[in-house]
Amino acid sequence: MLFDLNTKSRKGRLNRIARSPEGKRFLARLLAALLITAGLGAVLMVGYQALAHSEFFWLTAIELTGNRHVRKDAVIELAGVHVRSNLLALDLAEMRRRLETDQWIERARLTRKWPSVLKIEIVERSPEALVSRPDGFHYLDRQGTVFAQAARPGDLDYPVITIQEGDTAAGDSENEPGLDTASVIGEVLAFLKQAGKGNTALPRQNVSQIQYGPDNGYVLYLVDRPFPIYLGESIGPREYARLARTLYWLYKKDEFNQVAYIKLRYLDNKVLVGKID
């Protein structure tokens, strides 16, 4: 294949083509097509602007589902819609972004139901436990994210996680990096998940509080018993199973009223049950 590198020769050939009858007809058709495209674009833009301000697409209803903690008026206010909002003109992506800034809303989905109904589907965060902080109790979801403060006494019907950071936990040197609170919370949530599997000796609803500190490790308190249960430095499935067997034995022997404390890791294969004097 040969290429003509002579620029002047190429320009001359193009000029001859453009001056020919066939070239003139081609350019005329091309120009007409461009004008038609521009005209259609302008018509569509004008039409969209007219529809975006038309009363035909004014909102007449908002269908809201999935909200239990977030009030409907708060959702509507956060979404930024009102009675005369035009359904066609709504920016659903921006509205979803605003809704998901709420501390209770994990995700939101918005859809149009033509000609005048907006559907909002909310998925709220599900509290798994409460974390005790200096300013009060805060909800914790299944991912271990702290997301909202518990304000009412009725909100406290969840296991409470208390993390005590002493001098050792804070870290005094490069060899003591400090307490990994995310790891602690992860272990507690895994323990609660294990307790939610239906073991009658240690059900999830009987877990009142789990504390963690540098001195005693994990300490569990039950809803129906006041004594502490010292679990040790980790609370995996093995620790849960051992404690469930111990509690079952105490229930069976009817000796709970005499228990002062339980140390789950007193010896490698021994559980120490302290009795009231």
C-alpha positions in Angstrom: 0.0 0.0 0.0 1.4 3.4 -1.0 0.8 6.7 1.0 1.0 10.1 -0.6 3.1 12.2 1.6 2.6 15.3 -0.5 0.3 17.6 1.6 -0.4 20.0 -1.3 -1.4 17.1 -3.6 -3.9 15.9 -1.0 -5.4 19.3 -0.4 -5.8 19.8 -4.1 -7.6 16.5 -4.5 -9.9 17.3 -1.7 -10.8 20.7 -3.2 -11.6 19.0 -6.5 -13.9 16.5 -4.8 -15.6 19.3 -2.8 -16.2 21.3 -6.1 -17.6 18.3 -7.9 -21.4 17.8 -8.1 -21.2 14.6 -6.0 -19.1 16.4 -3.3 -21.5 19.3 -3.2 -24.5 17.0 -2.7 -22.7 15.2 0.1 -21.8 18.4 1.9 -25.4 19.6 1.5 -26.8 16.4 3.0 -24.2 16.5 5.9 -25.2 20.1 6.7 -28.9 19.3 6.6 -28.3 16.3 9.0 -26.4 18.6 11.4 -29.1 21.2 11.3 -31.8 18.6 11.9 -29.8 17.1 14.9 -29.3 20.5 16.4 -33.0 21.3 16.0 -34.1 18.1 17.6 -31.7 18.7 20.5 -33.2 22.2 21.0 -36.8 20.8 20.8 -36.0 18.1 23.3 -34.3 20.5 25.7 -37.3 22.9 25.5 -39.7 20.0 25.9 -37.8 18.7 29.0 -37.8 22.1 30.6 -41.5 22.4 30.0 -42.2 18.9 31.4 -39.9 19.6 34.4 -42.2 22.5 35.4 -45.5 20.9 34.4 -48.2 20.4 37.0 -48.8 17.0 35.5 -45.7 15.6 37.2 -46.2 17.3 40.6 -45.9 14.9 43.5 -49.2 13.7 44.9 -47.8 11.0 47.2 -44.6 9.6 48.7 -44.5 5.9 49.5 -42.1 5.3 52.4 -41.1 1.8 53.6 -38.5 0.3 56.0 -38.3 3.2 58.5 -38.8 2.3 62.1 -36.5 4.7 63.9 -36.4 7.6 61.4 -39.6 9.5 61.3 -41.4 10.0 57.9 -41.2 13.8 58.2 -37.5 13.6 58.8 -37.0 11.4 55.8 -39.0 13.8 53.6 -37.1 16.8 54.9 -33.7 15.1 54.4 -34.7 14.1 50.8 -35.7 17.7 50.1 -39.1 17.1 48.5 -42.4 18.8 48.9 -45.9 18.7 47.5 -45.1 20.6 44.4 -41.8 18.9 43.6 -41.7 17.8 40.0 -41.1 14.0 39.7 -39.3 14.3 36.4 -36.9 16.9 37.7 -35.9 15.1 40.9 -32.2 14.1 41.2 -32.6 10.7 42.8 -28.9 10.0 43.1 -28.4 13.2 45.1 -31.5 12.5 47.2 -30.1 9.0 48.0 -26.8 10.5 49.1 -28.5 13.0 51.5 -30.7 10.2 53.0 -27.7 8.0 53.6 -26.0 10.7 55.7 -28.5 10.0 58.4 -27.0 8.0 61.2 -29.8 5.4 61.2 -30.1 4.9 57.4 -27.7 2.3 56.1 -28.9 2.6 52.5 -31.8 4.1 50.6 -33.5 3.3 47.2 -35.7 5.8 45.3 -37.8 5.1 42.3 -40.4 7.1 40.3 -43.9 5.8 39.8 -45.3 7.8 37.0 -46.8 10.3 36.8 -46.7 11.7 40.3 -45.6 9.2 43.0 -42.1 8.9 44.6 -41.2 5.6 46.3 -38.5 5.6 49.0 -37.2 2.4 50.4 -35.1 2.6 53.6 -32.9 0.0 55.1 -32.0 1.0 58.7 -29.0 -0.1 60.7 -29.8 -2.9 63.0 -28.5 -2.5 66.6 -26.6 -5.5 67.9 -25.4 -4.0 71.2 -24.7 -0.8 73.1 -21.2 0.7 73.7 -20.7 2.6 76.9 -18.9 5.9 76.4 -18.3 9.0 78.6 -21.2 10.8 77.0 -23.6 7.9 77.3 -24.7 4.7 75.5 -24.3 4.4 71.7 -25.7 1.8 69.3 -23.4 -0.7 67.6 -24.4 -2.4 64.3 -23.4 -5.9 63.1 -20.4 -4.5 61.3 -19.1 -3.0 64.6 -19.9 0.6 63.6 -21.0 3.0 66.3 -23.8 5.0 64.7 -26.2 6.7 67.1 -26.7 7.6 70.8 -29.4 5.8 72.8 -31.5 8.5 74.3 -34.5 6.7 76.0 -34.5 4.2 78.8 -36.4 1.7 76.6 -33.5 1.8 74.1 -31.2 0.0 76.5 -32.6 -3.5 76.0 -29.4 -4.6 74.3 -26.1 -6.1 75.7 -23.8 -3.4 76.9 -20.1 -3.4 75.9 -17.8 -1.5 78.3 -14.2 -1.1 77.4 -11.9 0.1 80.3 -8.7 1.6 79.1 -6.2 1.7 81.9 -2.5 2.8 81.8 -1.5 -0.5 80.2 -4.2 -0.4 77.6 -3.3 3.1 76.6 0.2 2.1 75.8 3.3 3.5 77.6 5.9 2.8 75.0 6.6 1.4 71.5 6.3 -2.1 73.0 2.8 -1.3 74.3 0.9 0.0 71.3 -2.4 0.4 73.2 -5.8 -1.3 73.2 -7.3 -2.3 69.8 -10.9 -1.5 70.5 -12.1 -2.7 67.1 -10.7 -6.1 67.9 -12.4 -6.2 71.3 -15.7 -5.2 69.7 -15.3 -7.8 67.0 -14.8 -10.6 69.6 -17.8 -9.5 71.6 -20.1 -9.4 68.5 -18.9 -12.9 67.5 -19.6 -14.1 71.1 -23.1 -12.6 70.9 -23.7 -14.2 67.5 -22.8 -17.5 69.0 -25.2 -16.9 71.9 -27.9 -16.2 69.4 -27.9 -19.7 68.0 -30.3 -21.1 70.5 -28.3 -22.6 73.4 -30.8 -22.5 76.3 -28.0 -22.4 78.9 -26.6 -19.2 77.6 -29.0 -17.4 75.2 -28.3 -14.0 73.8 -31.1 -12.3 75.7 -29.6 -13.3 79.0 -26.3 -11.4 78.3 -26.5 -8.1 80.2 -23.0 -6.7 79.9 -19.5 -7.6 78.7 -16.6 -5.6 80.1 -13.1 -5.6 78.8 -10.1 -4.2 80.7 -6.3 -4.7 80.9 -6.5 -6.4 84.3 -9.3 -8.9 84.1 -9.8 -9.3 80.3 -13.4 -10.1 79.4 -16.0 -10.1 82.2 -19.6 -11.2 81.5 -22.7 -10.3 83.6 -26.0 -12.1 83.0 -29.4 -10.5 83.2 -30.8 -12.8 85.9 -27.6 -13.3 88.0 -25.5 -10.5 89.6 -22.1 -12.3 89.8 -19.2 -11.7 87.4 -18.0 -14.3 85.0 -14.3 -14.0 84.2 -13.8 -15.2 80.6 -10.1 -14.4 80.1 -8.3 -12.6 77.3 -10.3 -14.1 74.4 -14.0 -15.2 74.0 -14.2 -17.5 71.0 -16.5 -20.5 70.4 -14.4 -22.6 72.8 -15.0 -20.2 75.7 -18.7 -20.0 74.9 -19.1 -23.7 74.8 -17.2 -24.2 78.1 -19.3 -21.5 79.8 -22.6 -22.9 78.4 -21.7 -26.3 79.9 -20.8 -24.8 83.3 -24.1 -22.8 83.4 -26.1 -25.9 82.4 -24.5 -27.8 85.3 -25.3 -25.0 87.8 -28.9 -24.9 86.5 -29.2 -28.6 86.8 -27.7 -28.7 90.3 -29.7 -25.7 91.4 -26.6 -24.0 92.8 -26.9 -20.6 91.2 -28.0 -18.9 94.5 -24.6 -19.9 96.0 -22.4 -18.6 93.2 -20.2 -15.6 93.9 -18.2 -15.7 90.6 -17.0 -17.9 87.8 -13.5 -18.0 86.4 -13.6 -19.8 83.1 -9.8 -20.2 82.8 -8.7 -20.9 86.3 -6.6 -23.8 84.9 -6.3 -25.1 81.4 -9.1 -27.6 81.8 -10.7 -26.4 85.0 -13.4 -23.9 85.7 -13.5 -22.3 89.1 -16.9 -21.6 90.6 -16.6 -19.4 93.7 -19.3 -19.9 96.3 -20.8 -17.4 98.7 -19.5 -17.9 102.3 
